[in-house]
């Protein structure tokens, strides 16, 4: 089970510059740089920087981001999570867990890989 969980984390880790956006309906979008990938596969673009920016949605509507909150065209709010070195873990049932700092998992993954390699070398027939 540990290997399975680590594999999931390894496959689904976000790069250091990615953010997870939790939408009002519970779905998740991911932003990398100035591009947001929406749950349905469409893309939105982020314009501006600093505390306030405008997001252009695929249908041409605009959302406004202030800090870690996006105000959508219909007035609903999305929240942004995962700034910094984070990871999103998708469970077998589709649930999501966001780790704000995955450095301990990264260290364990590196140790586990080295341990498994040494174990294989030790057990190799001569």
C-alpha positions in Angstrom: 0.0 0.0 0.0 2.9 2.4 0.8 4.3 1.9 -2.7 0.8 2.6 -4.2 0.4 5.8 -2.2 3.9 7.0 -3.1 3.3 6.2 -6.7 0.1 8.2 -6.6 1.8 11.1 -5.0 4.7 10.9 -7.5 2.4 10.9 -10.5 0.1 13.7 -9.2 2.6 16.0 -7.5 2.3 19.6 -8.7 5.3 21.6 -9.8 6.4 24.3 -7.4 4.7 27.0 -9.4 1.2 25.3 -9.6 -1.9 26.2 -7.6 -5.0 24.2 -7.0 -8.3 26.2 -7.4 -11.3 24.7 -5.6 -14.4 25.7 -7.6 -17.8 26.4 -6.0 -19.1 23.0 -7.2 -16.2 21.1 -5.5 -14.3 20.4 -8.7 -10.6 21.4 -9.0 -8.7 23.5 -11.5 -5.0 23.8 -11.7 -3.0 26.9 -12.5 0.5 26.8 -13.8 2.0 30.2 -14.7 -0.7 32.2 -16.5 -2.8 29.3 -17.7 -5.7 27.6 -15.7 -6.7 24.1 -16.8 -10.4 23.7 -15.9 -12.1 20.4 -14.9 -13.6 20.0 -18.4 -10.2 20.4 -20.1 -10.7 24.0 -21.3 -8.2 26.7 -20.5 -8.5 30.1 -18.9 -5.8 32.8 -19.0 -4.7 35.0 -16.1 -3.8 38.7 -16.9 -2.1 41.0 -14.5 -0.1 40.3 -11.4 0.2 41.3 -7.9 -2.8 41.2 -5.6 -5.4 41.7 -8.3 -5.7 40.1 -11.8 -8.3 39.3 -14.4 -9.1 35.8 -15.6 -10.5 35.4 -19.1 -12.7 32.3 -19.3 -13.1 30.1 -22.4 -16.6 31.5 -23.0 -15.2 35.1 -23.0 -16.5 36.0 -19.6 -14.2 37.5 -17.0 -13.4 36.6 -13.4 -11.6 38.8 -10.9 -8.9 37.5 -8.6 -8.0 39.3 -5.4 -5.5 37.5 -3.2 -6.6 33.9 -3.0 -10.2 34.4 -4.0 -11.6 34.3 -7.6 -15.0 36.1 -8.0 -16.7 34.3 -10.9 -19.1 36.0 -13.5 -22.1 34.6 -11.6 -20.9 36.0 -8.3 -19.8 32.7 -6.9 -16.3 32.4 -5.3 -13.4 30.0 -6.0 -10.5 29.6 -3.5 -6.9 29.1 -4.4 -4.7 26.6 -2.5 -1.3 25.2 -2.9 1.0 28.1 -3.4 4.6 27.2 -2.9 5.9 23.6 -2.9 2.7 21.6 -2.6 1.1 18.5 -3.9 -2.3 17.3 -4.7 -3.1 13.7 -3.8 -6.1 12.0 -5.5 -7.4 9.1 -3.5 -8.8 5.9 -5.1 -12.4 7.2 -4.6 -11.6 10.5 -6.4 -11.2 12.5 -3.3 -8.5 15.2 -3.2 -6.0 16.1 -0.5 -3.8 19.1 -0.9 -0.4 19.2 0.9 0.9 22.7 1.3 4.5 21.5 1.7 5.4 18.1 0.3 9.1 18.2 1.2 8.7 15.4 3.8 7.1 13.2 1.1 9.7 14.1 -1.4 12.4 13.1 1.1 10.7 9.8 1.9 10.2 9.1 -1.8 14.0 9.6 -2.5 14.9 7.5 0.5 12.5 4.7 -0.5 13.8 4.7 -4.1 17.4 4.4 -2.8 16.4 1.7 -0.3 14.7 -0.4 -3.0 17.6 -0.1 -5.3 20.1 -1.2 -2.7 17.8 -4.1 -1.7 17.7 -5.3 -5.3 21.5 -5.1 -5.7 22.0 -7.0 -2.5 19.6 -9.8 -3.5 21.0 -10.0 -7.1 22.2 -13.5 -7.9 26.0 -13.7 -8.4 
